[in-house]
């Protein structure tokens, strides 16, 4: 993470700009949907609709979990985990959030339009969830 000015000085071709983030929780017996609750709260707080988000990175522990969470948030499945999710790429203990943002950045660099929104979300043990909204920006865009 750095400032926009420093990224421009380093010659970055583009970057993710942080918009907002939300932490939320659900009943701990509802395994794996805390990230969906956080995403719903984030959409409500920012006024962004699921259809406004071009790319989504969602960490899953189980294949069905991400599908249920996307459905709960109203996010089209074809926008999520375009290059594979945690099941295919790894689920690093303590670094899931950082990995989501790096994957989103890599995808944005290979085809996002300036201003395109991206979502990162993860469900955490005990019913907790986190979601963050990002905007792809270019130095002149």
Secondary structure as the mmCIF struct_conf table of DSSP 4:
data_model
#
loop_
_struct_conf.conf_type_id
_struct_conf.id
_struct_conf.beg_label_comp_id
_struct_conf.beg_label_asym_id
_struct_conf.beg_label_seq_id
_struct_conf.end_label_comp_id
_struct_conf.end_label_asym_id
_struct_conf.end_label_seq_id
HELX_RH_AL_P HELX_RH_AL_P1 UNK A 4 UNK A 9
TURN_TY1_P TURN_TY1_P1 UNK A 10 UNK A 11
BEND BEND1 UNK A 13 UNK A 13
STRN STRN1 UNK A 15 UNK A 25
TURN_TY1_P TURN_TY1_P2 UNK A 28 UNK A 29
BEND BEND2 UNK A 30 UNK A 30
TURN_TY1_P TURN_TY1_P3 UNK A 31 UNK A 32
HELX_RH_AL_P HELX_RH_AL_P2 UNK A 34 UNK A 46
HELX_RH_3T_P HELX_RH_3T_P1 UNK A 50 UNK A 52
STRN STRN2 UNK A 53 UNK A 59
BEND BEND3 UNK A 61 UNK A 62
HELX_RH_AL_P HELX_RH_AL_P3 UNK A 63 UNK A 73
TURN_TY1_P TURN_TY1_P4 UNK A 74 UNK A 74
HELX_RH_3T_P HELX_RH_3T_P2 UNK A 77 UNK A 79
STRN STRN3 UNK A 80 UNK A 80
TURN_TY1_P TURN_TY1_P5 UNK A 82 UNK A 83
HELX_RH_AL_P HELX_RH_AL_P4 UNK A 86 UNK A 89
TURN_TY1_P TURN_TY1_P6 UNK A 93 UNK A 95
HELX_RH_AL_P HELX_RH_AL_P5 UNK A 96 UNK A 109
TURN_TY1_P TURN_TY1_P7 UNK A 110 UNK A 111
HELX_LH_PP_P HELX_LH_PP_P1 UNK A 112 UNK A 113
TURN_TY1_P TURN_TY1_P8 UNK A 114 UNK A 115
STRN STRN4 UNK A 117 UNK A 124
HELX_RH_3T_P HELX_RH_3T_P3 UNK A 125 UNK A 127
STRN STRN5 UNK A 128 UNK A 137
TURN_TY1_P TURN_TY1_P9 UNK A 139 UNK A 140
#
